[in-house]
Protein backbone atom coordinates (compact mmCIF):
# COMPACT_ATOMS: atom_id res chain seq x y z
CA UNK A 1 0.00 0.00 0.00
CA UNK A 2 1.18 3.51 -0.73
CA UNK A 3 0.15 6.67 1.05
CA UNK A 4 -1.07 9.82 -0.68
CA UNK A 5 2.24 11.38 0.43
CA UNK A 6 4.02 9.06 -2.04
CA UNK A 7 1.93 10.01 -5.10
CA UNK A 8 3.89 10.87 -8.25
CA UNK A 9 2.69 11.80 -11.73
CA UNK A 10 2.54 8.64 -13.86
CA UNK A 11 2.07 6.25 -10.92
CA UNK A 12 -0.61 3.58 -11.37
CA UNK A 13 -2.99 2.90 -8.49
CA UNK A 14 -6.10 0.83 -7.88
CA UNK A 15 -9.19 2.61 -6.56
CA UNK A 16 -12.53 0.81 -6.11
CA UNK A 17 -11.31 -2.14 -8.21
CA UNK A 18 -10.28 0.00 -11.21
CA UNK A 19 -6.74 0.84 -12.31
CA UNK A 20 -5.94 4.53 -12.73
CA UNK A 21 -2.88 6.53 -13.72
CA UNK A 22 -2.16 9.70 -11.77
CA UNK A 23 -2.00 12.57 -14.26
CA UNK A 24 -1.71 15.35 -11.70
CA UNK A 25 -1.98 15.78 -7.95
CA UNK A 26 -1.91 18.61 -5.45
CA UNK A 27 -1.52 18.53 -1.67
CA UNK A 28 -3.92 21.03 -0.10
CA UNK A 29 -3.68 22.24 3.50
CA UNK A 30 -6.63 24.52 4.18
CA UNK A 31 -6.47 27.02 7.02
CA UNK A 32 -9.16 25.08 8.86
CA UNK A 33 -9.77 21.36 8.72
CA UNK A 34 -7.78 18.38 7.60
CA UNK A 35 -5.30 18.31 4.71
CA UNK A 36 -6.28 16.49 1.51
CA UNK A 37 -4.87 15.53 -1.87
CA UNK A 38 -6.69 16.60 -5.04
CA UNK A 39 -5.88 14.31 -8.00
CA UNK A 40 -6.65 13.96 -11.69
CA UNK A 41 -6.86 10.25 -12.57
CA UNK A 42 -7.10 8.53 -15.96
CA UNK A 43 -8.90 5.17 -16.08
CA UNK A 44 -6.82 2.70 -18.08
CA UNK A 45 -9.83 0.63 -19.12
CA UNK A 46 -11.86 3.48 -20.63
CA UNK A 47 -9.44 6.40 -20.98
CA UNK A 48 -11.83 8.66 -19.06
CA UNK A 49 -10.31 11.32 -16.79
CA UNK A 50 -11.69 11.83 -13.28
CA UNK A 51 -11.04 14.27 -10.45
CA UNK A 52 -10.81 12.53 -7.07
CA UNK A 53 -9.99 13.85 -3.62
CA UNK A 54 -8.19 11.71 -1.03
CA UNK A 55 -7.69 12.43 2.67
CA UNK A 56 -4.05 13.15 3.54
CA UNK A 57 -2.33 9.90 4.50
CA UNK A 58 -5.00 7.67 2.92
CA UNK A 59 -3.56 4.44 1.56
CA UNK A 60 -4.23 2.90 -1.88
CA UNK A 61 -2.92 -0.19 -3.63
CA UNK A 62 -0.09 0.43 -6.10
CA UNK A 63 -0.24 -1.50 -9.36
CA UNK A 64 2.79 -3.28 -10.82
CA UNK A 65 3.65 -1.83 -14.23
CA UNK A 66 6.23 -2.91 -16.77
CA UNK A 67 7.14 -1.68 -20.23
CA UNK A 68 8.16 -4.16 -22.92
CA UNK A 69 9.41 -3.53 -26.45
CA UNK A 70 7.19 -5.21 -29.04
CA UNK A 71 7.13 -5.06 -32.83
CA UNK A 72 3.91 -3.93 -34.50
CA UNK A 73 3.04 -6.39 -37.27
CA UNK A 74 -0.41 -5.66 -38.72
CA UNK A 75 -4.09 -4.88 -38.12
CA UNK A 76 -6.57 -7.73 -38.13
CA UNK A 77 -10.20 -6.66 -37.90
CA UNK A 78 -10.64 -4.88 -34.58
CA UNK A 79 -7.24 -5.99 -33.25
CA UNK A 80 -3.62 -4.97 -33.67
CA UNK A 81 -1.08 -7.81 -33.72
CA UNK A 82 2.31 -7.28 -32.04
CA UNK A 83 5.26 -9.63 -31.54
CA UNK A 84 7.63 -9.95 -28.58
CA UNK A 85 11.13 -9.68 -30.08
CA UNK A 86 12.65 -11.92 -27.41
CA UNK A 87 10.27 -14.88 -27.47
CA UNK A 88 8.58 -14.31 -30.87
CA UNK A 89 5.18 -14.71 -29.18
CA UNK A 90 2.40 -12.81 -30.93
CA UNK A 91 -0.03 -10.71 -28.94
CA UNK A 92 -3.34 -9.38 -30.27
CA UNK A 93 -4.47 -6.12 -28.66
CA UNK A 94 -7.96 -4.70 -29.05
CA UNK A 95 -8.04 -1.44 -31.00
CA UNK A 96 -9.72 0.11 -27.94
CA UNK A 97 -6.37 -0.27 -26.12
CA UNK A 98 -4.22 0.86 -29.04
CA UNK A 99 -6.52 3.80 -29.95
CA UNK A 100 -4.61 6.76 -31.38
CA UNK A 101 -1.21 5.06 -31.24
CA UNK A 102 -1.94 3.28 -34.55
CA UNK A 103 -1.86 6.66 -36.29
CA UNK A 104 1.82 7.01 -35.45
CA UNK A 105 3.24 3.51 -36.02
CA UNK A 106 3.98 1.66 -39.22
CA UNK A 107 4.24 -2.11 -39.71
CA UNK A 108 7.53 -3.48 -38.29
CA UNK A 109 8.02 -0.46 -35.98
CA UNK A 110 9.12 -1.22 -32.43
CA UNK A 111 6.83 0.22 -29.75
CA UNK A 112 6.75 0.28 -25.96
CA UNK A 113 3.74 -1.55 -24.56
CA UNK A 114 2.75 -0.84 -20.96
CA UNK A 115 1.73 -3.95 -19.03
CA UNK A 116 -0.31 -3.47 -15.84
CA UNK A 117 -0.41 -6.57 -13.63
CA UNK A 118 0.86 -8.65 -16.60
CA UNK A 119 -1.98 -7.44 -18.89
CA UNK A 120 -1.30 -5.07 -21.84
CA UNK A 121 -2.86 -1.70 -21.05
CA UNK A 122 -1.41 0.93 -23.38
CA UNK A 123 0.87 1.46 -26.37
CA UNK A 124 3.27 4.32 -25.77
CA UNK A 125 4.49 6.34 -28.75
CA UNK A 126 7.17 9.06 -28.67
CA UNK A 127 6.03 12.66 -28.27
CA UNK A 128 7.24 13.42 -31.82
CA UNK A 129 7.67 11.14 -34.84
CA UNK A 130 9.29 11.55 -38.26
CA UNK A 131 7.32 10.35 -41.28
CA UNK A 132 7.29 10.85 -45.02
CA UNK A 133 4.51 12.82 -46.68
CA UNK A 134 2.57 10.37 -48.86
CA UNK A 135 0.07 12.81 -50.36
CA UNK A 136 -0.30 16.58 -50.51
CA UNK A 137 -1.28 19.20 -53.04
CA UNK A 138 1.56 21.35 -54.37
CA UNK A 139 1.89 24.72 -52.66
CA UNK A 140 1.36 27.60 -55.06
CA UNK A 141 3.37 30.78 -54.57
CA UNK A 142 1.07 33.64 -53.65
CA UNK A 143 -1.57 31.48 -51.95
CA UNK A 144 -1.52 33.72 -48.89
CA UNK A 145 -1.15 37.44 -48.37
CA UNK A 146 1.08 37.15 -45.29
CA UNK A 147 3.44 34.46 -46.57
CA UNK A 148 2.31 31.81 -44.07
CA UNK A 149 -0.36 29.22 -44.55
CA UNK A 150 -0.99 25.50 -44.34
CA UNK A 151 -2.40 22.73 -46.44
CA UNK A 152 -3.58 19.19 -45.61
CA UNK A 153 -1.13 16.30 -46.02
CA UNK A 154 -1.47 12.55 -45.54
CA UNK A 155 1.54 10.89 -43.94
CA UNK A 156 2.81 7.37 -44.73
CA UNK A 157 0.86 5.91 -41.78
CA UNK A 158 -2.39 7.38 -43.12
CA UNK A 159 -2.81 10.19 -40.58
CA UNK A 160 -3.86 13.60 -41.89
CA UNK A 161 -2.07 16.74 -40.61
CA UNK A 162 -1.73 20.37 -41.62
CA UNK A 163 1.70 21.28 -43.03
CA UNK A 164 3.19 24.55 -44.40
CA UNK A 165 2.84 25.28 -48.11
CA UNK A 166 6.54 24.55 -48.84
CA UNK A 167 6.25 20.85 -47.82
CA UNK A 168 5.99 18.52 -50.83
CA UNK A 169 5.22 14.83 -51.42
CA UNK A 170 8.16 12.66 -50.28
CA UNK A 171 9.47 15.19 -47.72
CA UNK A 172 10.08 13.87 -44.20
CA UNK A 173 8.36 15.87 -41.46
CA UNK A 174 8.36 15.76 -37.66
CA UNK A 175 4.90 15.80 -36.07
CA UNK A 176 3.93 16.16 -32.39
CA UNK A 177 1.85 13.05 -31.57
CA UNK A 178 0.01 14.71 -28.67
CA UNK A 179 -1.29 17.75 -30.59
CA UNK A 180 -1.12 16.29 -34.14
CA UNK A 181 0.69 19.42 -35.29
CA UNK A 182 3.57 19.87 -37.70
CA UNK A 183 6.89 20.64 -35.95
CA UNK A 184 9.60 20.70 -38.64
CA UNK A 185 10.76 19.39 -42.00
CA UNK A 186 13.72 17.03 -41.62
C-alpha positions, 0 to 999 in steps of 0.5 A: 500500500502507498500513502497519498504522500508518495503520489507521483505523476505517472504512478498507477494505483487501484481505486474501487477495483479499477486501475488509474494513472495519476495525471496530476496531484496537489496537496492542499492544507486549508487554514481550517480542517484536515489536509487532503490531496486533489488528483486527476486520474485517468482510467486505463480501461476506458481512458476517461479522466476523473477528479478525485480527492483523497484524505491526507495519509489515505492508503491505496494499492499500487499497481505493478507496471512494466514496459516491454518492447514489441514489434507492431506487425499488422491490423486484423479486424478490430485488433492490432497484432504485435510480436515480442522480439525476445520470445517471438510470441504474438499478442493481439491487442484490441483497438480500444487499447491501441486507440490513437497510437496506430496513427503514429506507427507503421508495420515493423516499428518497435513500440513500448507496450505498458503492461499493468499486472501482466496485462497489456494496457497501453501502447506508448508512442514518442512525443514526436515522430518523423514520417514521409509525406505520402500525399499533398497538393503542391503549394502555389506561390502567392496562396496567402497574403502574409506568406504563411499558410498551411495545407492538408497532407497525408503521412505514410501511416495514413494520418492527416495533418496540416503542413506549411505550403513549402512541404511537398510529397516525399518530404520527411516531417516531424509531427507532435503526436500529442497535438497532431501538429507539424513541428519541422521538415527534416 
